[in-house]
Amino acid sequence: MDRANARVFVEVVEVSRRDLPRPIGHWLDKNAVTVRSSANLVAFPDVPTSLPSGQCVDAVCSSMQLSITLTARLPERAAEPVDLALRIEEAAAAGAATGPKVLLETTLQAVTRVPVVLPPAPEVSNGSLIVTAYLLQRYDDLHRVMECQARQAESSKQLAK
């Protein structure tokens, strides 16, 4: 693995179901869930990367503004899990006297392309949060991940009809 060019694409999805199996493995491949919101980012190794929470796609989804900060540590070998530190907090209000309130802070080991269900976080969601990491070893890996997600989204639209 060329560590100088490696990155981690991470998707954080909020779904309406609470009773997801742990570990979830490939359960999502055969079971439909309702997505409330999603966010994704490309993390550089050992550099905290933040973004506002993803677009809300469900009427029940919270209107609270959230920020996700993720720090990824690359494994020694591509087949090993990626260490992720994840923090979700209220987005900082302009001119606020205090810093943002941390709602969830956790660490996890994510095998590339295998979803991980986060511990319940009622402050963030009354459903479940799922994190999926993709180790990007070459420049064109991100393009392939995005193509795959587009195909999955199209397939989901077809199933909903």
Backbone as CSV, one residue per row, in Angstrom:
resi,resn,N_x,N_y,N_z,CA_x,CA_y,CA_z,C_x,C_y,C_z
1,MET,0.845,-1.178,0.000,0.000,0.000,0.000,0.887,1.237,0.000
2,ASP,0.582,2.178,-0.897,1.312,3.441,-0.968,0.689,4.411,0.027
3,ARG,1.247,4.482,1.224,0.666,5.288,2.299,0.666,6.778,1.965
4,ALA,1.556,7.223,1.105,1.604,8.650,0.749,0.350,9.072,-0.019
5,ASN,-0.233,8.168,-0.787,-1.416,8.497,-1.578,-2.708,7.942,-0.992
6,ALA,-2.644,7.174,0.066,-3.840,6.534,0.624,-4.705,7.554,1.366
7,ARG,-6.017,7.380,1.219,-7.027,8.185,1.896,-8.135,7.238,2.335
8,VAL,-9.073,7.758,3.108,-10.214,6.956,3.534,-11.485,7.735,3.218
9,PHE,-12.355,7.144,2.411,-13.674,7.705,2.153,-14.598,7.103,3.203
10,VAL,-15.330,7.958,3.918,-16.207,7.486,4.989,-17.612,8.013,4.757
11,GLU,-18.571,7.105,4.877,-19.987,7.452,4.763,-20.643,7.219,6.120
12,VAL,-21.360,8.228,6.622,-22.111,8.120,7.871,-23.582,8.290,7.503
13,VAL,-24.374,7.256,7.789,-25.785,7.256,7.401,-26.646,7.075,8.640
14,GLU,-27.702,7.879,8.736,-28.704,7.707,9.787,-29.894,6.986,9.167
15,VAL,-30.284,5.872,9.764,-31.445,5.112,9.292,-32.506,5.099,10.385
16,SER,-33.747,4.838,9.993,-34.849,4.898,10.956,-34.888,3.700,11.903
17,ARG,-34.359,2.553,11.507,-34.404,1.347,12.358,-33.406,1.429,13.498
18,ARG,-33.845,0.943,14.659,-32.962,0.875,15.826,-32.444,-0.538,16.053
19,ASP,-33.167,-1.522,15.616,-32.878,-2.914,15.949,-31.988,-3.603,14.912
20,LEU,-30.913,-2.967,14.528,-30.003,-3.549,13.542,-29.089,-4.575,14.219
21,PRO,-28.731,-5.633,13.500,-27.822,-6.626,14.093,-26.423,-6.040,14.291
22,ARG,-25.763,-6.527,15.316,-24.378,-6.124,15.592,-23.552,-7.374,15.769
23,PRO,-22.552,-7.627,14.988,-22.117,-6.817,13.851,-23.104,-6.956,12.699
24,ILE,-23.150,-5.924,11.873,-24.134,-5.892,10.797,-23.660,-6.667,9.567
25,GLY,-22.348,-6.750,9.367,-21.803,-7.506,8.232,-22.462,-7.103,6.930
26,HIS,-22.979,-8.068,6.198,-23.617,-7.809,4.899,-25.139,-7.874,4.993
27,TRP,-25.704,-7.713,6.180,-27.146,-7.755,6.408,-27.878,-6.747,5.535
28,LEU,-27.297,-5.571,5.324,-27.938,-4.530,4.520,-28.087,-4.930,3.057
29,ASP,-27.270,-5.872,2.588,-27.374,-6.323,1.196,-28.725,-6.960,0.912
30,LYS,-29.365,-7.520,1.949,-30.619,-8.248,1.745,-31.804,-7.627,2.469
31,ASN,-31.580,-6.542,3.201,-32.638,-5.934,4.002,-32.696,-4.430,3.749
32,ALA,-33.860,-3.954,3.355,-34.045,-2.529,3.082,-34.218,-1.756,4.389
33,VAL,-33.675,-0.549,4.428,-33.851,0.360,5.558,-34.176,1.738,4.993
34,THR,-34.818,2.556,5.792,-35.131,3.924,5.384,-34.004,4.839,5.842
35,VAL,-33.399,5.538,4.903,-32.313,6.467,5.187,-32.906,7.828,5.511
36,ARG,-32.480,8.383,6.641,-32.930,9.716,7.037,-31.958,10.794,6.587
37,SER,-30.677,10.527,6.731,-29.673,11.503,6.307,-28.367,10.774,6.043
38,SER,-27.507,11.434,5.305,-26.195,10.845,5.059,-25.166,11.956,4.902
39,ALA,-23.947,11.606,5.215,-22.812,12.514,5.049,-21.627,11.660,4.646
40,ASN,-20.769,12.213,3.811,-19.557,11.482,3.474,-18.412,12.457,3.297
41,LEU,-17.215,11.932,3.513,-16.022,12.753,3.406,-14.832,11.893,3.048
42,VAL,-13.809,12.553,2.559,-12.527,11.901,2.310,-11.574,12.387,3.392
43,ALA,-11.064,11.458,4.175,-10.178,11.797,5.290,-8.733,11.508,4.909
44,PHE,-7.881,12.444,5.218,-6.449,12.236,5.077,-5.966,11.544,6.347
45,PRO,-4.991,10.682,6.243,-4.518,9.954,7.427,-4.064,10.888,8.545
46,ASP,-4.562,10.598,9.760,-4.153,11.285,10.986,-4.454,12.784,11.003
47,VAL,-5.367,13.246,10.142,-5.759,14.654,10.108,-7.256,14.729,10.391
48,PRO,-7.666,15.380,11.486,-9.100,15.506,11.742,-9.778,16.248,10.593
49,THR,-10.849,15.661,10.070,-11.584,16.230,8.956,-13.025,16.425,9.399
50,SER,-13.568,17.625,9.202,-14.920,17.932,9.668,-15.796,18.362,8.499
51,LEU,-17.092,18.133,8.677,-18.078,18.595,7.718,-19.427,18.702,8.406
52,PRO,-20.312,19.538,7.876,-21.669,19.569,8.414,-22.344,18.239,8.132
53,SER,-23.383,17.923,8.921,-24.084,16.657,8.693,-24.692,16.669,7.306
54,GLY,-24.999,15.465,6.808,-25.507,15.323,5.449,-26.916,15.846,5.286
55,GLN,-27.330,15.860,4.051,-28.661,16.334,3.718,-29.711,15.415,4.324
56,CYS,-30.693,16.007,4.953,-31.784,15.248,5.549,-32.732,14.814,4.432
57,VAL,-33.031,13.522,4.365,-33.908,13.004,3.307,-35.176,12.385,3.877
58,ASP,-35.473,12.656,5.125,-36.635,12.077,5.798,-37.319,13.185,6.594
59,ALA,-38.653,13.233,6.556,-39.394,14.282,7.262,-39.184,14.213,8.765
60,VAL,-38.831,13.051,9.305,-38.627,12.888,10.739,-37.235,13.357,11.157
61,CYS,-36.353,13.482,10.197,-34.953,13.828,10.474,-34.865,15.138,11.258
62,SER,-33.946,15.187,12.164,-33.760,16.351,13.022,-33.349,17.582,12.216
63,SER,-33.828,18.720,12.638,-33.422,19.972,11.996,-32.190,20.565,12.692
64,MET,-31.732,19.928,13.758,-30.554,20.400,14.483,-29.328,20.328,13.563
65,GLN,-28.550,21.374,13.572,-27.346,21.417,12.755,-26.229,20.661,13.473
66,LEU,-25.668,19.666,12.800,-24.617,18.845,13.382,-23.337,18.963,12.574
67,SER,-22.236,18.660,13.224,-20.936,18.610,12.578,-20.311,17.252,12.888
68,ILE,-19.706,16.656,11.880,-19.031,15.367,12.040,-17.541,15.602,11.855
69,THR,-16.741,15.116,12.807,-15.280,15.181,12.694,-14.751,13.761,12.756
70,LEU,-13.911,13.441,11.805,-13.390,12.092,11.696,-11.875,12.135,11.556
71,THR,-11.202,11.252,12.277,-9.757,11.088,12.132,-9.501,9.616,11.814
72,ALA,-8.803,9.368,10.713,-8.528,7.997,10.270,-7.048,7.681,10.431
73,ARG,-6.788,6.472,10.914,-5.408,5.962,10.987,-5.319,4.779,10.045
74,LEU,-4.397,4.871,9.124,-4.256,3.811,8.125,-3.649,2.562,8.732
75,PRO,-4.100,1.409,8.261,-3.480,0.163,8.717,-2.135,-0.043,8.030
76,GLU,-1.365,-0.966,8.546,-0.087,-1.302,7.914,-0.310,-2.008,6.575
77,ARG,-1.344,-2.862,6.536,-1.675,-3.590,5.305,-3.127,-3.296,4.929
78,ALA,-3.416,-3.263,3.643,-4.746,-2.903,3.152,-5.841,-3.839,3.661
79,ALA,-5.524,-5.076,3.964,-6.533,-6.036,4.419,-6.936,-5.825,5.883
80,GLU,-6.181,-5.014,6.615,-6.478,-4.770,8.024,-7.511,-3.651,8.163
81,PRO,-8.219,-3.601,9.314,-9.204,-2.536,9.530,-8.551,-1.154,9.654
82,VAL,-9.334,-0.144,9.304,-8.940,1.253,9.460,-9.427,1.698,10.838
83,ASP,-8.570,2.331,11.623,-8.973,2.891,12.911,-9.595,4.263,12.668
84,LEU,-10.804,4.462,13.192,-11.511,5.723,13.021,-11.872,6.306,14.384
85,ALA,-11.648,7.579,14.537,-12.151,8.329,15.689,-13.229,9.251,15.136
86,LEU,-14.429,9.154,15.689,-15.584,9.887,15.161,-16.198,10.732,16.268
87,ARG,-16.456,11.991,15.948,-17.125,12.883,16.901,-18.263,13.587,16.163
88,ILE,-19.444,13.579,16.772,-20.592,14.312,16.247,-20.964,15.336,17.305
89,GLU,-21.083,16.577,16.871,-21.412,17.648,17.812,-22.382,18.623,17.175
90,GLU,-23.020,19.417,18.028,-23.860,20.487,17.515,-22.953,21.452,16.774
91,ALA,-23.408,21.940,15.649,-22.607,22.896,14.893,-22.454,24.166,15.715
92,ALA,-21.278,24.747,15.684,-21.013,25.961,16.458,-21.852,27.111,15.920
93,ALA,-22.539,27.786,16.821,-23.328,28.950,16.430,-22.410,30.165,16.332
94,ALA,-22.684,31.007,15.350,-21.873,32.202,15.176,-21.992,33.086,16.420
95,GLY,-20.867,33.516,16.958,-20.849,34.393,18.123,-21.153,33.715,19.440
96,ALA,-21.207,32.379,19.463,-21.513,31.660,20.705,-20.371,31.805,21.704
97,ALA,-20.726,31.967,22.979,-19.726,32.135,24.029,-19.059,30.815,24.401
98,THR,-19.756,29.708,24.180,-19.201,28.391,24.498,-19.026,27.586,23.219
99,GLY,-18.194,26.582,23.301,-17.960,25.716,22.147,-19.145,24.800,21.897
100,PRO,-19.137,24.095,20.784,-20.239,23.193,20.469,-20.316,22.019,21.441
101,LYS,-21.525,21.531,21.662,-21.756,20.407,22.569,-21.490,19.098,21.835
102,VAL,-20.617,18.249,22.379,-20.316,16.943,21.795,-21.475,15.996,22.126
103,LEU,-22.064,15.393,21.087,-23.203,14.494,21.249,-22.787,13.027,21.215
104,LEU,-21.729,12.719,20.480,-21.234,11.352,20.370,-19.749,11.407,20.064
105,GLU,-18.972,10.642,20.811,-17.546,10.521,20.537,-17.188,9.055,20.715
106,THR,-16.647,8.450,19.659,-16.362,7.028,19.710,-15.188,6.700,18.797
107,THR,-14.631,5.533,19.006,-13.610,5.001,18.104,-14.098,3.650,17.603
108,LEU,-13.669,3.286,16.423,-14.059,2.001,15.867,-13.020,1.534,14.875
109,GLN,-13.054,0.247,14.624,-12.219,-0.338,13.582,-13.152,-0.751,12.463
110,ALA,-12.890,-0.239,11.271,-13.769,-0.486,10.141,-13.013,-1.224,9.043
111,VAL,-13.514,-2.391,8.710,-12.988,-3.125,7.561,-13.540,-2.445,6.322
112,THR,-12.719,-2.224,5.334,-13.168,-1.500,4.155,-14.395,-2.162,3.533
113,ARG,-15.378,-1.340,3.228,-16.652,-1.703,2.574,-17.595,-2.507,3.473
114,VAL,-17.305,-2.652,4.756,-18.196,-3.387,5.665,-18.797,-2.383,6.653
115,PRO,-20.127,-2.180,6.619,-20.759,-1.219,7.516,-20.588,-1.591,8.991
116,VAL,-20.523,-0.560,9.826,-20.431,-0.721,11.270,-21.557,0.101,11.892
117,VAL,-22.333,-0.520,12.782,-23.391,0.191,13.495,-22.778,0.822,14.738
118,LEU,-22.982,2.128,14.886,-22.453,2.822,16.054,-23.311,2.532,17.278
119,PRO,-22.742,2.738,18.467,-23.547,2.571,19.684,-24.746,3.522,19.640
120,PRO,-25.855,3.160,20.288,-27.018,4.052,20.291,-26.625,5.444,20.791
121,ALA,-27.149,6.452,20.120,-26.867,7.845,20.480,-28.158,8.644,20.378
122,PRO,-29.021,8.548,21.403,-30.318,9.224,21.333,-30.207,10.743,21.165
123,GLU,-29.079,11.331,21.557,-28.890,12.771,21.369,-28.752,13.119,19.891
124,VAL,-28.334,12.135,19.093,-28.094,12.362,17.670,-29.240,11.815,16.821
125,SER,-29.754,10.640,17.180,-30.760,9.973,16.350,-31.611,9.033,17.193
126,ASN,-32.905,8.941,16.837,-33.733,7.917,17.478,-33.753,6.651,16.633
127,GLY,-32.931,6.625,15.589,-32.725,5.432,14.772,-31.332,4.891,15.025
128,SER,-30.635,4.534,13.961,-29.268,4.007,14.071,-28.335,4.789,13.156
129,LEU,-27.076,4.832,13.541,-26.035,5.429,12.717,-25.128,4.320,12.215
130,ILE,-24.870,4.344,10.907,-24.038,3.325,10.272,-22.857,4.020,9.599
131,VAL,-21.656,3.512,9.860,-20.441,4.053,9.263,-19.851,2.993,8.337
132,THR,-19.513,3.418,7.126,-18.832,2.535,6.183,-17.581,3.255,5.695
133,ALA,-16.444,2.608,5.804,-15.164,3.180,5.369,-14.684,2.447,4.117
134,TYR,-14.042,3.190,3.252,-13.463,2.639,2.023,-12.020,3.118,1.951
135,LEU,-11.083,2.205,2.018,-9.675,2.559,1.907,-9.378,2.855,0.445
136,LEU,-8.915,4.052,0.183,-8.570,4.482,-1.174,-7.054,4.424,-1.308
137,GLN,-6.590,3.534,-2.155,-5.143,3.355,-2.294,-4.587,4.046,-3.529
138,ARG,-5.453,4.260,-4.524,-5.027,4.912,-5.757,-5.970,6.070,-6.039
139,TYR,-5.560,6.971,-6.899,-6.362,8.154,-7.193,-7.733,7.812,-7.771
140,ASP,-7.833,6.750,-8.570,-9.119,6.432,-9.204,-10.047,5.591,-8.316
141,ASP,-9.607,5.194,-7.118,-10.467,4.426,-6.214,-11.719,5.210,-5.811
142,LEU,-11.592,6.511,-5.565,-12.753,7.311,-5.172,-13.790,7.332,-6.290
143,HIS,-13.337,7.429,-7.515,-14.260,7.411,-8.651,-15.052,6.103,-8.674
144,ARG,-14.389,4.989,-8.430,-15.078,3.693,-8.412,-16.089,3.602,-7.268
145,VAL,-15.739,4.138,-6.096,-16.668,4.134,-4.966,-17.909,4.952,-5.320
146,MET,-17.724,6.119,-5.915,-18.859,6.978,-6.260,-19.739,6.323,-7.342
147,GLU,-19.131,5.651,-8.305,-19.914,4.925,-9.317,-20.745,3.827,-8.673
148,CYS,-20.168,3.100,-7.753,-20.873,2.032,-7.051,-22.049,2.601,-6.258
149,GLN,-21.842,3.712,-5.566,-22.929,4.321,-4.796,-24.047,4.805,-5.723
150,ALA,-23.693,5.326,-6.879,-24.711,5.772,-7.828,-25.537,4.587,-8.322
151,ARG,-24.888,3.469,-8.584,-25.618,2.263,-9.017,-26.545,1.764,-7.909
152,GLN,-26.068,1.788,-6.659,-26.899,1.350,-5.543,-28.099,2.269,-5.356
153,ALA,-27.896,3.577,-5.515,-29.002,4.525,-5.380,-30.038,4.287,-6.472
154,GLU,-29.588,4.042,-7.687,-30.511,3.769,-8.783,-31.272,2.475,-8.552
155,SER,-30.581,1.467,-8.056,-31.220,0.187,-7.748,-32.277,0.374,-6.665
156,SER,-31.979,1.179,-5.657,-32.936,1.447,-4.562,-34.169,2.159,-5.100
157,LYS,-33.987,3.087,-6.042,-35.126,3.791,-6.641,-36.018,2.803,-7.387
158,GLN,-35.403,1.865,-8.096,-36.173,0.871,-8.845,-36.977,-0.013,-7.905
159,LEU,-36.387,-0.397,-6.776,-37.090,-1.236,-5.805,-38.259,-0.513,-5.160
160,ALA,-38.140,0.812,-5.010,-39.185,1.598,-4.361,-40.411,1.781,-5.255
161,LYS,-40.260,1.563,-6.558,-41.389,1.768,-7.479,-42.414,0.666,-7.369
